[in-house]
Amino acid sequence: LISTYTANLAAFLTVDTTKLPIESVEDLITQTKIKYGTLKSGSSHDFFRNSTIPVFKKMWEFMSKNDVFVANTKEGIARVLKGDYVFVLESSWNEFYNQRDCRLMQIGRLLDSKGYGI
């Protein structure tokens, strides 16, 4: 009984005192310390490049002026794990990697939702 109470208390305290510096794309664009990017090519890259939505246009302006694009997903994840970098990728890949590495997490809502079929 005591060990269960201690474990629950520790988990509660950890969650309660931890504040993520970025919780949304709005948080991301209003700061300059944490860089963010996508793959050098692909649907996420094209989404930002072609967007007419102001917040995503602002993100594209930042990304196109900074060295934030990566050649592949492995490079993007490695850059995230070094710190001060957010790797934006498709949600299905995000879920895949998050389930395999507890150091990774999705932050915020989906940016753009599209259906597809096979």
N, CA, C and O atoms as a GROMACS GRO file, in nm:
protein
  472
    1LEU      N    1   0.083  -0.119   0.000
    1LEU     CA    2   0.000   0.000   0.000
    1LEU      C    3   0.087   0.126   0.000
    1LEU      O    4   0.057   0.221  -0.072
    2ILE      N    5   0.192   0.129   0.078
    2ILE     CA    6   0.278   0.247   0.084
    2ILE      C    7   0.352   0.271  -0.047
    2ILE      O    8   0.361   0.385  -0.092
    3SER      N    9   0.403   0.165  -0.109
    3SER     CA   10   0.475   0.184  -0.235
    3SER      C   11   0.382   0.231  -0.346
    3SER      O   12   0.424   0.311  -0.431
    4THR      N   13   0.259   0.186  -0.348
    4THR     CA   14   0.164   0.231  -0.448
    4THR      C   15   0.135   0.379  -0.428
    4THR      O   16   0.132   0.455  -0.525
    5TYR      N   17   0.113   0.420  -0.306
    5TYR     CA   18   0.086   0.560  -0.277
    5TYR      C   19   0.205   0.647  -0.317
    5TYR      O   20   0.185   0.753  -0.376
    6THR      N   21   0.325   0.605  -0.288
    6THR     CA   22   0.445   0.681  -0.323
    6THR      C   23   0.459   0.693  -0.474
    6THR      O   24   0.491   0.800  -0.525
    7ALA      N   25   0.437   0.584  -0.546
    7ALA     CA   26   0.448   0.586  -0.691
    7ALA      C   27   0.344   0.679  -0.753
    7ALA      O   28   0.376   0.756  -0.844
    8ASN      N   29   0.221   0.673  -0.705
    8ASN     CA   30   0.117   0.760  -0.756
    8ASN      C   31   0.146   0.906  -0.725
    8ASN      O   32   0.124   0.993  -0.809
    9LEU      N   33   0.195   0.933  -0.606
    9LEU     CA   34   0.228   1.069  -0.567
    9LEU      C   35   0.342   1.122  -0.653
    9LEU      O   36   0.338   1.237  -0.698
   10ALA      N   37   0.444   1.041  -0.677
   10ALA     CA   38   0.557   1.082  -0.760
   10ALA      C   39   0.512   1.112  -0.903
   10ALA      O   40   0.557   1.210  -0.963
   11ALA      N   41   0.425   1.029  -0.956
   11ALA     CA   42   0.374   1.052  -1.092
   11ALA      C   43   0.291   1.180  -1.096
   11ALA      O   44   0.302   1.257  -1.192
   12PHE      N   45   0.210   1.203  -0.997
   12PHE     CA   46   0.128   1.323  -0.992
   12PHE      C   47   0.216   1.448  -0.984
   12PHE      O   48   0.191   1.546  -1.054
   13LEU      N   49   0.316   1.444  -0.899
   13LEU     CA   50   0.404   1.559  -0.884
   13LEU      C   51   0.483   1.586  -1.011
   13LEU      O   52   0.505   1.702  -1.047
   14THR      N   53   0.525   1.482  -1.079
   14THR     CA   54   0.600   1.499  -1.203
   14THR      C   55   0.514   1.567  -1.309
   14THR      O   56   0.560   1.660  -1.374
   15VAL      N   57   0.393   1.521  -1.325
   15VAL     CA   58   0.304   1.578  -1.426
   15VAL      C   59   0.265   1.720  -1.388
   15VAL      O   60   0.261   1.808  -1.474
   16ASP      N   61   0.238   1.744  -1.260
   16ASP     CA   62   0.191   1.874  -1.215
   16ASP      C   63   0.297   1.983  -1.230
   16ASP      O   64   0.262   2.097  -1.259
   17THR      N   65   0.424   1.951  -1.211
   17THR     CA   66   0.528   2.053  -1.212
   17THR      C   67   0.596   2.069  -1.346
   17THR      O   68   0.676   2.161  -1.363
   18THR      N   69   0.567   1.982  -1.443
   18THR     CA   70   0.632   1.991  -1.572
   18THR      C   71   0.548   2.077  -1.666
   18THR      O   72   0.430   2.052  -1.684
   19LYS      N   73   0.610   2.178  -1.724
   19LYS     CA   74   0.543   2.264  -1.821
   19LYS      C   75   0.622   2.260  -1.949
   19LYS      O   76   0.740   2.294  -1.951
   20LEU      N   77   0.558   2.217  -2.056
   20LEU     CA   78   0.624   2.214  -2.185
   20LEU      C   79   0.641   2.356  -2.237
   20LEU      O   80   0.549   2.436  -2.225
   21PRO      N   81   0.758   2.388  -2.293
   21PRO     CA   82   0.777   2.524  -2.345
   21PRO      C   83   0.694   2.550  -2.471
   21PRO      O   84   0.663   2.665  -2.502
   22ILE      N   85   0.659   2.445  -2.542
   22ILE     CA   86   0.579   2.456  -2.663
   22ILE      C   87   0.460   2.363  -2.651
   22ILE      O   88   0.477   2.243  -2.630
   23GLU      N   89   0.340   2.418  -2.665
   23GLU     CA   90   0.220   2.334  -2.660
   23GLU      C   91   0.135   2.347  -2.785
   23GLU      O   92   0.035   2.277  -2.798
   24SER      N   93   0.174   2.435  -2.877
   24SER     CA   94   0.095   2.456  -2.999
   24SER      C   95   0.182   2.524  -3.104
   24SER      O   96   0.292   2.572  -3.073
   25VAL      N   97   0.133   2.530  -3.227
   25VAL     CA   98   0.207   2.602  -3.331
   25VAL      C   99   0.211   2.751  -3.300
   25VAL      O  100   0.306   2.820  -3.337
   26GLU      N  101   0.109   2.801  -3.232
   26GLU     CA  102   0.108   2.942  -3.193
   26GLU      C  103   0.223   2.971  -3.096
   26GLU      O  104   0.288   3.075  -3.108
   27ASP      N  105   0.248   2.880  -3.002
   27ASP     CA  106   0.362   2.894  -2.911
   27ASP      C  107   0.493   2.890  -2.989
   27ASP      O  108   0.586   2.966  -2.961
   28LEU      N  109   0.499   2.803  -3.086
   28LEU     CA  110   0.620   2.782  -3.165
   28LEU      C  111   0.659   2.909  -3.241
   28LEU      O  112   0.776   2.946  -3.243
   29ILE      N  113   0.563   2.975  -3.304
   29ILE     CA  114   0.598   3.091  -3.387
   29ILE      C  115   0.623   3.218  -3.307
   29ILE      O  116   0.675   3.316  -3.360
   30THR      N  117   0.586   3.218  -3.179
   30THR     CA  118   0.608   3.339  -3.098
   30THR      C  119   0.739   3.334  -3.020
   30THR      O  120   0.766   3.423  -2.939
   31GLN      N  121   0.820   3.233  -3.044
   31GLN     CA  122   0.950   3.222  -2.976
   31GLN      C  123   1.059   3.202  -3.081
   31GLN      O  124   1.030   3.173  -3.197
   32THR      N  125   1.185   3.218  -3.040
   32THR     CA  126   1.296   3.205  -3.134
   32THR      C  127   1.401   3.104  -3.089
   32THR      O  128   1.491   3.071  -3.167
   33LYS      N  129   1.393   3.054  -2.967
   33LYS     CA  130   1.495   2.962  -2.916
   33LYS      C  131   1.486   2.824  -2.982
   33LYS      O  132   1.588   2.768  -3.021
   34ILE      N  133   1.366   2.771  -2.992
   34ILE     CA  134   1.347   2.636  -3.046
   34ILE      C  135   1.319   2.646  -3.195
   34ILE      O  136   1.221   2.708  -3.237
   35LYS      N  137   1.405   2.585  -3.274
   35LYS     CA  138   1.387   2.586  -3.420
   35LYS      C  139   1.293   2.471  -3.458
   35LYS      O  140   1.274   2.377  -3.380
   36TYR      N  141   1.236   2.479  -3.576
   36TYR     CA  142   1.145   2.375  -3.622
   36TYR      C  143   1.157   2.361  -3.773
   36TYR      O  144   1.184   2.457  -3.844
   37GLY      N  145   1.136   2.237  -3.819
   37GLY     CA  146   1.148   2.212  -3.961
   37GLY      C  147   1.084   2.081  -4.001
   37GLY      O  148   1.026   2.009  -3.920
   38THR      N  149   1.096   2.052  -4.130
   38THR     CA  150   1.038   1.931  -4.190
   38THR      C  151   1.147   1.862  -4.272
   38THR      O  152   1.263   1.903  -4.272
   39LEU      N  153   1.108   1.757  -4.341
   39LEU     CA  154   1.197   1.698  -4.440
   39LEU      C  155   1.221   1.801  -4.551
   39LEU      O  156   1.139   1.890  -4.572
   40LYS      N  157   1.334   1.788  -4.621
   40LYS     CA  158   1.366   1.883  -4.728
   40LYS      C  159   1.266   1.877  -4.842
   40LYS      O  160   1.252   1.974  -4.918
   41SER      N  161   1.196   1.767  -4.856
   41SER     CA  162   1.092   1.755  -4.959
   41SER      C  163   0.984   1.663  -4.904
   41SER      O  164   1.003   1.592  -4.805
   42GLY      N  165   0.869   1.668  -4.969
   42GLY     CA  166   0.760   1.582  -4.925
   42GLY      C  167   0.635   1.662  -4.894
   42GLY      O  168   0.630   1.783  -4.915
   43SER      N  169   0.534   1.593  -4.844
   43SER     CA  170   0.403   1.655  -4.823
   43SER      C  171   0.404   1.762  -4.714
   43SER      O  172   0.336   1.863  -4.728
   44SER      N  173   0.478   1.741  -4.606
   44SER     CA  174   0.483   1.843  -4.500
   44SER      C  175   0.552   1.969  -4.550
   44SER      O  176   0.504   2.080  -4.528
   45HIS      N  177   0.664   1.952  -4.618
   45HIS     CA  178   0.737   2.064  -4.678
   45HIS      C  179   0.645   2.141  -4.773
   45HIS      O  180   0.637   2.263  -4.766
   46ASP      N  181   0.576   2.070  -4.861
   46ASP     CA  182   0.486   2.133  -4.958
   46ASP      C  183   0.368   2.200  -4.890
   46ASP      O  184   0.324   2.307  -4.933
   47PHE      N  185   0.316   2.139  -4.784
   47PHE     CA  186   0.204   2.198  -4.711
   47PHE      C  187   0.240   2.338  -4.662
   47PHE      O  188   0.162   2.432  -4.682
   48PHE      N  189   0.355   2.353  -4.599
   48PHE     CA  190   0.394   2.485  -4.548
   48PHE      C  191   0.429   2.581  -4.662
   48PHE      O  192   0.390   2.698  -4.658
   49ARG      N  193   0.498   2.534  -4.761
   49ARG     CA  194   0.538   2.620  -4.873
   49ARG      C  195   0.417   2.676  -4.946
   49ARG      O  196   0.419   2.792  -4.990
   50ASN      N  197   0.311   2.598  -4.960
   50ASN     CA  198   0.194   2.639  -5.037
   50ASN      C  199   0.078   2.694  -4.954
   50ASN      O  200  -0.024   2.733  -5.009
   51SER      N  201   0.093   2.697  -4.822
   51SER     CA  202  -0.017   2.738  -4.736
   51SER      C  203  -0.050   2.886  -4.751
   51SER      O  204   0.038   2.970  -4.770
   52THR      N  205  -0.179   2.916  -4.742
   52THR     CA  206  -0.225   3.054  -4.740
   52THR      C  207  -0.276   3.094  -4.601
   52THR      O  208  -0.321   3.206  -4.580
   53ILE      N  209  -0.269   3.001  -4.508
   53ILE     CA  210  -0.312   3.026  -4.370
   53ILE      C  211  -0.200   3.103  -4.299
   53ILE      O  212  -0.085   3.057  -4.299
   54PRO      N  213  -0.230   3.218  -4.239
   54PRO     CA  214  -0.126   3.306  -4.183
   54PRO      C  215  -0.025   3.239  -4.090
   54PRO      O  216   0.095   3.264  -4.102
   55VAL      N  217  -0.070   3.156  -3.998
   55VAL     CA  218   0.024   3.094  -3.903
   55VAL      C  219   0.120   3.000  -3.977
   55VAL      O  220   0.238   2.994  -3.943
   56PHE      N  221   0.071   2.927  -4.075
   56PHE     CA  222   0.158   2.835  -4.149
   56PHE      C  223   0.248   2.910  -4.247
   56PHE      O  224   0.361   2.867  -4.273
   57LYS      N  225   0.200   3.021  -4.300
   57LYS     CA  226   0.285   3.106  -4.384
   57LYS      C  227   0.401   3.161  -4.302
   57LYS      O  228   0.514   3.167  -4.350
   58LYS      N  229   0.372   3.202  -4.178
   58LYS     CA  230   0.476   3.254  -4.090
   58LYS      C  231   0.578   3.143  -4.057
   58LYS      O  232   0.699   3.168  -4.052
   59MET      N  233   0.529   3.022  -4.036
   59MET     CA  234   0.620   2.910  -4.011
   59MET      C  235   0.709   2.885  -4.132
   59MET      O  236   0.829   2.862  -4.118
   60TRP      N  237   0.650   2.890  -4.253
   60TRP     CA  238   0.729   2.869  -4.374
   60TRP      C  239   0.837   2.977  -4.389
   60TRP      O  240   0.950   2.946  -4.424
   61GLU      N  241   0.801   3.102  -4.361
   61GLU     CA  242   0.899   3.210  -4.369
   61GLU      C  243   1.017   3.183  -4.277
   61GLU      O  244   1.133   3.201  -4.316
   62PHE      N  245   0.988   3.139  -4.155
   62PHE     CA  246   1.095   3.106  -4.060
   62PHE      C  247   1.179   2.989  -4.111
   62PHE      O  248   1.302   2.996  -4.111
   63MET      N  249   1.112   2.882  -4.154
   63MET     CA  250   1.184   2.763  -4.197
   63MET      C  251   1.269   2.790  -4.320
   63MET      O  252   1.381   2.740  -4.330
   64SER      N  253   1.219   2.869  -4.414
   64SER     CA  254   1.294   2.893  -4.537
   64SER      C  255   1.414   2.984  -4.515
   64SER      O  256   1.504   2.989  -4.600
   65LYS      N  257   1.418   3.058  -4.403
   65LYS     CA  258   1.531   3.147  -4.374
   65LYS      C  259   1.634   3.086  -4.280
   65LYS      O  260   1.741   3.144  -4.258
   66ASN      N  261   1.605   2.970  -4.225
   66ASN     CA  262   1.693   2.905  -4.127
   66ASN      C  263   1.730   2.766  -4.176
   66ASN      O  264   1.664   2.708  -4.262
   67ASP      N  265   1.836   2.712  -4.120
   67ASP     CA  266   1.884   2.578  -4.156
   67ASP      C  267   1.807   2.475  -4.073
   67ASP      O  268   1.858   2.424  -3.974
   68VAL      N  269   1.683   2.445  -4.115
   68VAL     CA  270   1.598   2.359  -4.033
   68VAL      C  271   1.546   2.235  -4.105
   68VAL      O  272   1.486   2.149  -4.041
   69PHE      N  273   1.567   2.225  -4.235
   69PHE     CA  274   1.518   2.109  -4.308
   69PHE      C  275   1.617   1.994  -4.294
   69PHE      O  276   1.738   2.014  -4.288
   70VAL      N  277   1.563   1.872  -4.290
   70VAL     CA  278   1.647   1.753  -4.274
   70VAL      C  279   1.630   1.661  -4.394
   70VAL      O  280   1.526   1.663  -4.460
   71ALA      N  281   1.732   1.581  -4.420
   71ALA     CA  282   1.731   1.491  -4.536
   71ALA      C  283   1.640   1.371  -4.517
   71ALA      O  284   1.582   1.322  -4.614
   72ASN      N  285   1.626   1.324  -4.393
   72ASN     CA  286   1.542   1.206  -4.367
   72ASN      C  287   1.490   1.209  -4.224
   72ASN      O  288   1.534   1.289  -4.143
   73THR      N  289   1.397   1.120  -4.196
   73THR     CA  290   1.333   1.115  -4.064
   73THR      C  291   1.433   1.085  -3.954
   73THR      O  292   1.425   1.143  -3.846
   74LYS      N  293   1.528   0.996  -3.980
   74LYS     CA  294   1.629   0.961  -3.880
   74LYS      C  295   1.706   1.086  -3.837
   74LYS      O  296   1.732   1.106  -3.718
   75GLU      N  297   1.742   1.169  -3.934
   75GLU     CA  298   1.814   1.294  -3.903
   75GLU      C  299   1.725   1.389  -3.822
   75GLU      O  300   1.772   1.454  -3.729
   76GLY      N  301   1.596   1.396  -3.857
   76GLY     CA  302   1.503   1.481  -3.784
   76GLY      C  303   1.488   1.439  -3.639
   76GLY      O  304   1.489   1.523  -3.549
   77ILE      N  305   1.474   1.310  -3.616
   77ILE     CA  306   1.460   1.258  -3.479
   77ILE      C  307   1.589   1.282  -3.400
   77ILE      O  308   1.584   1.320  -3.284
   78ALA      N  309   1.703   1.259  -3.464
   78ALA     CA  310   1.831   1.284  -3.395
   78ALA      C  311   1.843   1.430  -3.354
   78ALA      O  312   1.893   1.461  -3.246
   79ARG      N  313   1.799   1.518  -3.440
   79ARG     CA  314   1.805   1.661  -3.409
   79ARG      C  315   1.711   1.697  -3.294
   79ARG      O  316   1.745   1.780  -3.209
   80VAL      N  317   1.594   1.636  -3.290
   80VAL     CA  318   1.501   1.656  -3.179
   80VAL      C  319   1.566   1.612  -3.048
   80VAL      O  320   1.560   1.683  -2.948
   81LEU      N  321   1.628   1.494  -3.050
   81LEU     CA  322   1.686   1.440  -2.928
   81LEU      C  323   1.805   1.521  -2.878
   81LEU      O  324   1.837   1.518  -2.759
   82LYS      N  325   1.872   1.595  -2.966
   82LYS     CA  326   1.979   1.686  -2.924
   82LYS      C  327   1.923   1.804  -2.846
   82LYS      O  328   1.989   1.859  -2.758
   83GLY      N  329   1.802   1.842  -2.879
   83GLY     CA  330   1.734   1.951  -2.808
   83GLY      C  331   1.714   2.074  -2.894
   83GLY      O  332   1.782   2.094  -2.995
   84ASP      N  333   1.619   2.157  -2.852
   84ASP     CA  334   1.586   2.284  -2.916
   84ASP      C  335   1.551   2.271  -3.064
   84ASP      O  336   1.590   2.355  -3.145
   85TYR      N  337   1.478   2.166  -3.098
   85TYR     CA  338   1.432   2.146  -3.235
   85TYR      C  339   1.301   2.069  -3.233
   85TYR      O  340   1.286   1.970  -3.161
   86VAL      N  341   1.206   2.114  -3.314
   86VAL     CA  342   1.078   2.045  -3.332
   86VAL      C  343   1.075   1.994  -3.476
   86VAL      O  344   1.094   2.071  -3.570
   87PHE      N  345   1.051   1.866  -3.491
   87PHE     CA  346   1.044   1.803  -3.623
   87PHE      C  347   0.898   1.784  -3.658
   87PHE      O  348   0.827   1.709  -3.590
   88VAL      N  349   0.852   1.850  -3.763
   88VAL     CA  350   0.713   1.842  -3.806
   88VAL      C  351   0.702   1.735  -3.914
   88VAL      O  352   0.769   1.744  -4.017
   89LEU      N  353   0.618   1.635  -3.890
   89LEU     CA  354   0.601   1.529  -3.988
   89LEU      C  355   0.458   1.478  -3.985
   89LEU      O  356   0.380   1.515  -3.897
   90GLU      N  357   0.423   1.395  -4.080
   90GLU     CA  358   0.288   1.343  -4.090
   90GLU      C  359   0.250   1.268  -3.962
   90GLU      O  360   0.334   1.204  -3.899
   91SER      N  361   0.122   1.278  -3.925
   91SER     CA  362   0.078   1.224  -3.797
   91SER      C  363   0.096   1.072  -3.786
   91SER      O  364   0.127   1.023  -3.677
   92SER      N  365   0.078   0.998  -3.894
   92SER     CA  366   0.094   0.853  -3.885
   92SER      C  367   0.240   0.816  -3.853
   92SER      O  368   0.265   0.725  -3.774
   93TRP      N  369   0.335   0.887  -3.914
   93TRP     CA  370   0.475   0.862  -3.881
   93TRP      C  371   0.507   0.910  -3.741
   93TRP      O  372   0.585   0.847  -3.669
   94ASN      N  373   0.448   1.021  -3.700
   94ASN     CA  374   0.468   1.072  -3.566
   94ASN      C  375   0.425   0.969  -3.462
   94ASN      O  376   0.498   0.941  -3.368
   95GLU      N  377   0.306   0.912  -3.481
   95GLU     CA  378   0.258   0.809  -3.389
   95GLU      C  379   0.350   0.688  -3.389
   95GLU      O  380   0.381   0.633  -3.283
   96PHE      N  381   0.394   0.646  -3.506
   96PHE     CA  382   0.482   0.530  -3.519
   96PHE      C  383   0.609   0.550  -3.436
   96PHE      O  384   0.645   0.462  -3.358
   97TYR      N  385   0.676   0.662  -3.452
   97TYR     CA  386   0.802   0.685  -3.379
   97TYR      C  387   0.779   0.712  -3.231
   97TYR      O  388   0.860   0.673  -3.148
   98ASN      N  389   0.670   0.779  -3.196
   98ASN     CA  390   0.641   0.805  -3.055
   98ASN      C  391   0.616   0.677  -2.978
   98ASN      O  392   0.651   0.669  -2.860
   99GLN      N  393   0.556   0.578  -3.042
   99GLN     CA  394   0.529   0.451  -2.974
   99GLN      C  395   0.655   0.368  -2.954
   99GLN      O  396   0.656   0.276  -2.873
  100ARG      N  397   0.760   0.400  -3.026
  100ARG     CA  398   0.883   0.322  -3.018
  100ARG      C  399   0.994   0.390  -2.939
  100ARG      O  400   1.096   0.326  -2.909
  101ASP      N  401   0.976   0.518  -2.906
  101ASP     CA  402   1.080   0.590  -2.832
  101ASP      C  403   1.012   0.685  -2.735
  101ASP      O  404   0.952   0.785  -2.776
  102CYS      N  405   1.020   0.655  -2.606
  102CYS     CA  406   0.949   0.734  -2.505
  102CYS      C  407   1.008   0.874  -2.487
  102CYS      O  408   0.951   0.955  -2.415
  103ARG      N  409   1.119   0.903  -2.551
  103ARG     CA  410   1.176   1.038  -2.543
  103ARG      C  411   1.108   1.134  -2.641
  103ARG      O  412   1.132   1.255  -2.637
  104LEU      N  413   1.025   1.080  -2.728
  104LEU     CA  414   0.956   1.161  -2.828
  104LEU      C  415   0.810   1.178  -2.789
  104LEU      O  416   0.753   1.093  -2.721
  105MET      N  417   0.750   1.288  -2.833
  105MET     CA  418   0.608   1.310  -2.806
  105MET      C  419   0.549   1.405  -2.909
  105MET      O  420   0.618   1.490  -2.965
  106GLN      N  421   0.421   1.389  -2.933
  106GLN     CA  422   0.348   1.481  -3.019
  106GLN      C  423   0.303   1.597  -2.934
  106GLN      O  424   0.256   1.578  -2.822
  107ILE      N  425   0.316   1.716  -2.988
  107ILE     CA  426   0.273   1.834  -2.915
  107ILE      C  427   0.164   1.903  -2.996
  107ILE      O  428   0.178   1.924  -3.116
  108GLY      N  429   0.057   1.936  -2.930
  108GLY     CA  430  -0.051   2.010  -2.994
  108GLY      C  431  -0.140   1.923  -3.081
  108GLY      O  432  -0.133   1.800  -3.080
  109ARG      N  433  -0.224   1.991  -3.154
  109ARG     CA  434  -0.323   1.925  -3.239
  109ARG      C  435  -0.264   1.897  -3.377
  109ARG      O  436  -0.154   1.942  -3.409
  110LEU      N  437  -0.338   1.820  -3.457
  110LEU     CA  438  -0.298   1.798  -3.595
  110LEU      C  439  -0.307   1.931  -3.671
  110LEU      O  440  -0.401   2.008  -3.650
  111LEU      N  441  -0.212   1.957  -3.757
  111LEU     CA  442  -0.211   2.083  -3.831
  111LEU      C  443  -0.306   2.082  -3.949
  111LEU      O  444  -0.370   2.183  -3.978
  112ASP      N  445  -0.316   1.969  -4.017
  112ASP     CA  446  -0.400   1.959  -4.135
  112ASP      C  447  -0.443   1.814  -4.146
  112ASP      O  448  -0.358   1.724  -4.148
  113SER      N  449  -0.571   1.790  -4.154
  113SER     CA  450  -0.620   1.653  -4.159
  113SER      C  451  -0.673   1.620  -4.298
  113SER      O  452  -0.756   1.691  -4.353
  114LYS      N  453  -0.622   1.511  -4.352
  114LYS     CA  454  -0.666   1.465  -4.484
  114LYS      C  455  -0.692   1.315  -4.474
  114LYS      O  456  -0.620   1.243  -4.405
  115GLY      N  457  -0.795   1.269  -4.543
  115GLY     CA  458  -0.823   1.127  -4.549
  115GLY      C  459  -0.758   1.066  -4.671
  115GLY      O  460  -0.731   1.135  -4.769
  116TYR      N  461  -0.733   0.938  -4.665
  116TYR     CA  462  -0.679   0.867  -4.780
  116TYR      C  463  -0.728   0.722  -4.776
  116TYR      O  464  -0.766   0.673  -4.670
  117GLY      N  465  -0.726   0.657  -4.888
  117GLY     CA  466  -0.770   0.518  -4.895
  117GLY      C  467  -0.679   0.437  -4.983
  117GLY      O  468  -0.609   0.490  -5.069
  118ILE      N  469  -0.681   0.310  -4.960
  118ILE     CA  470  -0.597   0.219  -5.040
  118ILE      C  471  -0.689   0.116  -5.102
  118ILE      O  472  -0.643   0.028  -5.174
   0.00000   0.00000   0.00000
